[in-house]
Amino acid sequence: MDAYVALGLIGQQEVAQALGVNVTDLTCLGHVLGAGESPCPPGTWPNASTSPPAP
């Protein structure tokens, strides 16, 4: 199992390098693309019934 996790991290790093971004930015991009056609506007919390976690 550890080998699969390690391979996933290496693959993610290689994709990030190929795109010229860091792994954090790549993860962010994945979440934005996963939001589909109606992403949340900046500065809003996705579920209005809950508050964002405290920093």
C-alpha positions in Angstrom: 0.0 0.0 0.0 2.8 2.4 0.8 4.3 1.8 -2.7 1.0 2.9 -4.3 0.9 6.1 -2.2 4.5 6.9 -3.0 3.8 6.3 -6.7 0.8 8.6 -6.6 2.8 11.4 -5.0 5.6 11.0 -7.5 3.1 11.0 -10.4 1.4 14.1 -9.0 4.8 15.9 -8.7 5.7 15.0 -12.3 2.4 16.3 -13.6 2.8 19.5 -11.6 6.3 20.0 -13.1 5.1 19.3 -16.6 2.4 22.1 -16.1 4.9 24.4 -14.5 3.0 24.6 -11.1 3.6 23.3 -7.7 1.7 20.3 -6.2 -0.5 22.6 -4.0 -1.6 24.6 -7.1 -2.2 21.4 -9.0 -4.5 20.2 -6.2 -6.3 23.5 -6.2 -6.8 23.3 -9.9 -8.2 19.8 -9.5 -10.8 21.0 -7.0 -11.8 24.0 -9.3 -12.2 21.7 -12.3 -14.1 19.2 -10.1 -16.6 21.9 -9.2 -18.1 21.6 -12.6 -19.9 24.4 -14.3 -21.1 26.2 -11.2 -18.2 26.7 -8.8 -18.6 28.7 -5.6 -17.9 32.4 -6.0 -14.7 33.6 -4.3 -15.2 34.3 -0.6 -18.3 32.2 -0.1 -18.7 28.9 1.8 -20.2 26.0 -0.2 -22.8 25.1 2.4 -24.7 28.2 3.7 -25.9 26.2 6.8 -22.4 25.9 8.2 -19.5 28.3 8.8 -16.0 27.8 7.5 -13.5 26.3 9.9 -11.7 28.7 12.1 -8.1 29.4 11.0 
